[in-house]
């Protein structure tokens, strides 16, 4: 196993059981059943704890794999991956690590041949973002079970998927307490106090670990004071969510929330790809909605109207899902609250580079999401049926309220649309301010 177990691991029991059902129970099946090999993909955005969960699963359930647990990291180039394979073969005793009679290619070939043996073994393919890498390195037969960790949730049909969402409020509190109770002296905080921090960080394990460590290290910083600092500076700008001296990473990852998101965001090339350009605009549009709240795909897709290649919005959305910048949430989509902050900051930075204040991607995204909201409200108002928009009223109000600050013609139209919609819905008190604002 590549990483040592984390004694502060907290929660994720549901996901551990899902992995066990797929990988351990099935490992007892007969080779003759034709079910070999089986692959499960553990997906989630950066900082969700995928590698940590894979380590915990291997620690708890590795005893059920007579062929052992082998770990390969697939986020490097071919040479780096081959070196992982060579190290794996030495650990398996296929050759001596210092043996120079075999080339690295020959050693790697021995490893891949060993993986095709009948003994049940667990292969962990960590940070595998490209399905082509899985095709290239996964054994085509034998007793291996494959656990893949990935930010990408676009995988071929037939693979078992285990999504890794944000931690629940109870899990978030428990994780924070793991750190606070180990402070010197131990800190005791109420559920309510910890809930406020967990909610601000939207249950992201990496952020919670860093926040808990920070609060444990600085006993004079109250949770209320810390929350005020986060809101004043912005979570991603606060020192607690970046690399601090002595901060331990149990999985050798960068302990910096902003840089973790940047790994995915920086892969978008809006100047070299039409799909990436649309993806950046789409992501900035999503950042204009309520961060952390699910929304229907149709609302986001409405940004493009009929002005582009009809396939481009779907290609752009798949690109964002593949990079782990958007999450699926049941039948809807979700932009994690901290990623929303990150994207808004990046969009503002890009906008500042333009000659005009509102030029560039930021303006296009703002116009796009406002246009989507205006058309959605217009369709509901024309039909006389407010029910299709009931679940997104929080997003509608958010977009219209931000637009109303400009007090221009476009924002007046949005206020009028929303006011009419609320009046039609029976919310007369809510409708009046928007209708009055539209008349200014």
Secondary structure, DSSP 4 states (H G I P E B T S, - for coil): --S---TT----HHHHHHHHIIIIIGGGS-GGGT--SEEEEEE--TTS-HHHHHHHHHHHHGGG-TT-EEEEE-SS-HHHHHHHHHHHHHHHTSS-TT--SS-HHHHHHHHHHHTTSSS-EEEEEET---HHHHHHHS-SSSSEEEEEEES-----TTSEEEE--PPPHHHHHHHHHHHHTTSSSPP---HHHHHHHHHHTTT-HHHHHHHHHHHHH-TTS-HHHHHHHHHHH-GGGSGGGS--TT---TTS----HHHHHHHHHTT--TTT-HHHHHHHHHHHHHTTS-TTS-B-HHHHHTTSTTSS-TTHHHHHHHHHHHTTSSEEETTEEE--HHHHHHHHHHHHHHHHHSSSTT-SHHHHHHHHHHHHHHHHHHHHHHHT--GGGGGGHHHHHHHHHHHHTT-SHHHHHHHHHHHHHHHHTT-HHHHHHHHHHHT-
